[in-house]
């Protein structure tokens, strides 16, 4: 029985969605580390520090997606512009859809809370992150790293 469990775990790591989640954890950790180092060790203010963190996370994310998640052999000159377009599109769409959906949700389900901006914003942030992950995966899978 142990052999089967080990094979199941090995098969799981060969799944691109699982590798995408693992890569996301790594690039998020790198991005946060860079943001906090820039903020505290370098003395940068919030906006430049988070910009550095996002840039670092996207660079690490590109490398991990290209080699680990999708095991692509596309040249960087082809994949990198596609990657930039995919992540920016995923972010823009998810941010817009999440904000509008959260307002509609608050009005329909939580009428008393519809005017509670922080609650609506919190829901929008959570929804945006979920939508971003799904759209980003789809963009990378079927646009960026298709061969």
Secondary structure as UniProt FT lines:
FT   HELIX           2..13
FT   HELIX           16..36
FT   HELIX           37..41
FT   HELIX           46..64
FT   HELIX           65..69
FT   HELIX           76..109
FT   HELIX           111..113
FT   TURN            114..115
FT   HELIX           117..139
FT   HELIX           140..144
//
